[in-house]
Amino acid sequence: MALLHPRAQLVPSKQELIDGWLPTRGWWDGVSRTTRAAFRFDDPAGEVGLEGFVLGAGPEVPDLFVPLSYRAEPLEDAEEHLVGTTEHSVLGTRWVYDACADPVFAQVLARVVLTGDRGGDREFTDESGAHRVEPTSAQVRGDGSAETTPEVTEARPYDEGPVTVVDAGALQLVVARVLGEAPVAAQHLHATWDGGSAVLAGVR
């Protein structure tokens, strides 16, 4: 589990990065949204930050799903998937990517979905110096039951209407961008948050 820095400042903020990136997406409807809930995945190597955002603007429009990955160095051959860079007051410059193009996200997503695992908690040190572990505002869990999963070393995403398909070697992942109907897949990633639920992704 990665140790978070809840009092750190990010310039620009995650929301500002998302706001600037959404207009470049064909599945965006032009409606501004704010974060309704978020969850985290843990990188087994502890190097890459992985976070998923459910974005909403009220009951009149569908929620959107945007997963991001945070890296200390640029991801090779992924310039077109760069959401932006941000200055973290503790960690320094972070390169922020559409996580659908990040092999680490693809590997963890596949494992969580196929094995029936869940997302990570928020682990941090509070102002008193105490170590704390809290649930994220969105809870996610896979519905598979496999004991092992294939190794994923690549992630090549492309959009198909309201979903993003990710070719990941032996696996194909599908990530819902516009939430509503579950994407067609054999196993899925289910999310719940205060006031809502949705299927976010799957493995075909």
ZALOGU-530769 format. One record per residue (C-alpha): x, y, z. Coordinates in pm, whole numbers, plus 50000, padded with zeros to 5 digits. Example, Ala and Ser with C-alpha at 12.3 -4.5 7.8 and 13.67 -1.06 7.14 Angstrom:
<rs>
<x: 51230 | y: 49550 | z: 50780>
<x: 51367 | y: 49894 | z: 50714>
</rs>
This chain:
<rs>
<x: 50000 | y: 50000 | z: 50000>
<x: 50143 | y: 50339 | z: 49899>
<x: 50178 | y: 50605 | z: 50169>
<x: 49980 | y: 50914 | z: 50072>
<x: 50057 | y: 51278 | z: 50148>
<x: 49713 | y: 51428 | z: 50223>
<x: 49848 | y: 51775 | z: 50305>
<x: 50064 | y: 51801 | z: 49994>
<x: 49985 | y: 52062 | z: 49730>
<x: 49958 | y: 51979 | z: 49360>
<x: 49990 | y: 52250 | z: 49096>
<x: 49792 | y: 52212 | z: 48879>
<x: 49544 | y: 52001 | z: 49075>
<x: 49412 | y: 51665 | z: 48959>
<x: 49075 | y: 51822 | z: 48880>
<x: 49242 | y: 52092 | z: 48671>
<x: 49436 | y: 51830 | z: 48477>
<x: 49120 | y: 51632 | z: 48410>
<x: 48930 | y: 51946 | z: 48306>
<x: 49198 | y: 52026 | z: 48050>
<x: 49212 | y: 51671 | z: 47914>
<x: 48842 | y: 51590 | z: 47878>
<x: 48784 | y: 51821 | z: 47576>
<x: 49036 | y: 51611 | z: 47380>
<x: 48822 | y: 51298 | z: 47420>
<x: 48564 | y: 51196 | z: 47162>
<x: 48337 | y: 51051 | z: 47432>
<x: 48314 | y: 51380 | z: 47626>
<x: 47978 | y: 51556 | z: 47586>
<x: 48097 | y: 51908 | z: 47664>
<x: 47949 | y: 51914 | z: 48015>
<x: 48187 | y: 52006 | z: 48297>
<x: 48198 | y: 51760 | z: 48586>
<x: 48353 | y: 51737 | z: 48929>
<x: 48479 | y: 51435 | z: 49120>
<x: 48195 | y: 51238 | z: 49274>
<x: 48413 | y: 50959 | z: 49416>
<x: 48756 | y: 50806 | z: 49371>
<x: 48942 | y: 50482 | z: 49441>
<x: 49302 | y: 50362 | z: 49435>
<x: 49490 | y: 50058 | z: 49314>
<x: 49824 | y: 49956 | z: 49464>
<x: 50124 | y: 49907 | z: 49236>
<x: 50302 | y: 49596 | z: 49370>
<x: 50637 | y: 49767 | z: 49305>
<x: 50528 | y: 50082 | z: 49486>
<x: 50643 | y: 50308 | z: 49202>
<x: 50332 | y: 50412 | z: 49010>
<x: 50030 | y: 50584 | z: 49162>
<x: 49697 | y: 50454 | z: 49032>
<x: 49369 | y: 50634 | z: 49094>
<x: 49025 | y: 50619 | z: 48936>
<x: 48776 | y: 50907 | z: 48935>
<x: 48398 | y: 50898 | z: 48894>
<x: 48295 | y: 51240 | z: 48762>
<x: 47943 | y: 51375 | z: 48785>
<x: 47733 | y: 51684 | z: 48715>
<x: 47390 | y: 51589 | z: 48846>
<x: 47116 | y: 51342 | z: 48752>
<x: 47055 | y: 51492 | z: 48408>
<x: 47385 | y: 51369 | z: 48260>
<x: 47570 | y: 51038 | z: 48293>
<x: 47875 | y: 51002 | z: 48513>
<x: 48217 | y: 50959 | z: 48353>
<x: 48510 | y: 50740 | z: 48457>
<x: 48869 | y: 50863 | z: 48430>
<x: 49156 | y: 50649 | z: 48567>
<x: 49495 | y: 50818 | z: 48602>
<x: 49848 | y: 50696 | z: 48666>
<x: 50118 | y: 50906 | z: 48832>
<x: 50486 | y: 50853 | z: 48753>
<x: 50816 | y: 51003 | z: 48864>
<x: 50951 | y: 50975 | z: 48508>
<x: 50783 | y: 50987 | z: 48165>
<x: 50627 | y: 50662 | z: 48044>
<x: 50811 | y: 50548 | z: 47733>
<x: 50625 | y: 50587 | z: 47401>
<x: 50315 | y: 50730 | z: 47573>
<x: 50334 | y: 51101 | z: 47490>
<x: 49992 | y: 51098 | z: 47323>
<x: 49838 | y: 50964 | z: 47644>
<x: 49993 | y: 51226 | z: 47873>
<x: 49723 | y: 51416 | z: 48062>
<x: 49980 | y: 51663 | z: 48193>
<x: 50246 | y: 51720 | z: 48456>
<x: 50196 | y: 51848 | z: 48807>
<x: 50427 | y: 51973 | z: 49079>
<x: 50380 | y: 51776 | z: 49401>
<x: 50505 | y: 51966 | z: 49706>
<x: 50655 | y: 51646 | z: 49853>
<x: 50736 | y: 51422 | z: 49556>
<x: 50829 | y: 51682 | z: 49295>
<x: 50729 | y: 51663 | z: 48928>
<x: 50477 | y: 51391 | z: 48846>
<x: 50384 | y: 51281 | z: 48495>
<x: 50012 | y: 51207 | z: 48482>
<x: 49876 | y: 50967 | z: 48219>
<x: 49548 | y: 50824 | z: 48104>
<x: 49590 | y: 50500 | z: 48298>
<x: 49444 | y: 50298 | z: 48012>
<x: 49783 | y: 50341 | z: 47843>
<x: 49986 | y: 50238 | z: 48148>
<x: 50090 | y: 49870 | z: 48167>
<x: 50098 | y: 49884 | z: 48547>
<x: 49733 | y: 49990 | z: 48560>
<x: 49640 | y: 49724 | z: 48304>
<x: 49814 | y: 49454 | z: 48509>
<x: 49650 | y: 49555 | z: 48836>
<x: 49306 | y: 49603 | z: 48679>
<x: 49324 | y: 49258 | z: 48521>
<x: 49430 | y: 49097 | z: 48849>
<x: 49158 | y: 49269 | z: 49054>
<x: 48885 | y: 49180 | z: 48805>
<x: 48990 | y: 48821 | z: 48739>
<x: 49065 | y: 48724 | z: 49101>
<x: 48779 | y: 48908 | z: 49268>
<x: 49014 | y: 49138 | z: 49459>
<x: 48933 | y: 49494 | z: 49567>
<x: 49086 | y: 49840 | z: 49547>
<x: 49339 | y: 49978 | z: 49794>
<x: 49278 | y: 50187 | z: 50103>
<x: 49413 | y: 50535 | z: 50183>
<x: 49720 | y: 50500 | z: 50407>
<x: 49870 | y: 50820 | z: 50549>
<x: 50016 | y: 50993 | z: 50854>
<x: 49780 | y: 51248 | z: 51009>
<x: 49868 | y: 51585 | z: 51163>
<x: 49938 | y: 51424 | z: 51502>
<x: 50185 | y: 51181 | z: 51347>
<x: 49954 | y: 50882 | z: 51383>
<x: 49943 | y: 50621 | z: 51108>
<x: 49594 | y: 50589 | z: 50960>
<x: 49422 | y: 50366 | z: 50706>
<x: 49085 | y: 50474 | z: 50566>
<x: 48859 | y: 50350 | z: 50286>
<x: 48843 | y: 50545 | z: 49963>
<x: 48523 | y: 50729 | z: 49867>
<x: 48452 | y: 50468 | z: 49600>
<x: 48484 | y: 50096 | z: 49672>
<x: 48570 | y: 49866 | z: 49382>
<x: 48581 | y: 49488 | z: 49352>
<x: 48621 | y: 49235 | z: 49073>
<x: 48377 | y: 48949 | z: 49023>
<x: 48618 | y: 48683 | z: 48896>
<x: 48751 | y: 48384 | z: 49090>
<x: 49080 | y: 48296 | z: 48917>
<x: 49380 | y: 48209 | z: 49134>
<x: 49637 | y: 48347 | z: 48888>
<x: 49636 | y: 48598 | z: 48603>
<x: 49848 | y: 48636 | z: 48289>
<x: 50136 | y: 48881 | z: 48301>
<x: 50063 | y: 49214 | z: 48135>
<x: 50357 | y: 49407 | z: 47990>
<x: 50180 | y: 49637 | z: 47744>
<x: 49871 | y: 49854 | z: 47722>
<x: 49752 | y: 49979 | z: 47383>
<x: 49422 | y: 50168 | z: 47419>
<x: 49174 | y: 50284 | z: 47158>
<x: 48826 | y: 50428 | z: 47193>
<x: 48509 | y: 50256 | z: 47073>
<x: 48231 | y: 50504 | z: 47137>
<x: 48172 | y: 50535 | z: 47512>
<x: 48434 | y: 50274 | z: 47607>
<x: 48810 | y: 50239 | z: 47577>
<x: 48944 | y: 49901 | z: 47468>
<x: 49294 | y: 49813 | z: 47590>
<x: 49493 | y: 49547 | z: 47409>
<x: 49713 | y: 49403 | z: 47685>
<x: 49894 | y: 49107 | z: 47535>
<x: 49702 | y: 48789 | z: 47616>
<x: 49413 | y: 48992 | z: 47756>
<x: 49179 | y: 49257 | z: 47627>
<x: 49043 | y: 49505 | z: 47880>
<x: 48746 | y: 49734 | z: 47835>
<x: 48702 | y: 50053 | z: 48036>
<x: 48370 | y: 50236 | z: 48050>
<x: 48407 | y: 50610 | z: 48000>
<x: 48038 | y: 50703 | z: 48001>
<x: 47877 | y: 50510 | z: 48285>
<x: 47547 | y: 50335 | z: 48239>
<x: 47526 | y: 49997 | z: 48072>
<x: 47800 | y: 49757 | z: 48174>
<x: 48068 | y: 49706 | z: 47907>
<x: 48055 | y: 49366 | z: 47737>
<x: 48308 | y: 49144 | z: 47913>
<x: 48342 | y: 48807 | z: 48084>
<x: 48430 | y: 48955 | z: 48424>
<x: 48382 | y: 49306 | z: 48556>
<x: 48501 | y: 49571 | z: 48802>
<x: 48210 | y: 49693 | z: 49014>
<x: 48212 | y: 50025 | z: 49200>
<x: 47991 | y: 50164 | z: 49474>
<x: 47998 | y: 50510 | z: 49631>
<x: 47768 | y: 50730 | z: 49834>
<x: 47458 | y: 50762 | z: 49621>
<x: 47567 | y: 50551 | z: 49326>
<x: 47710 | y: 50239 | z: 49171>
<x: 47834 | y: 50131 | z: 48829>
<x: 48038 | y: 49877 | z: 48638>
<x: 48361 | y: 50054 | z: 48548>
<x: 48560 | y: 49801 | z: 48348>
<x: 48599 | y: 49440 | z: 48245>
<x: 48821 | y: 49171 | z: 48101>
<x: 48713 | y: 49007 | z: 47779>
</rs>
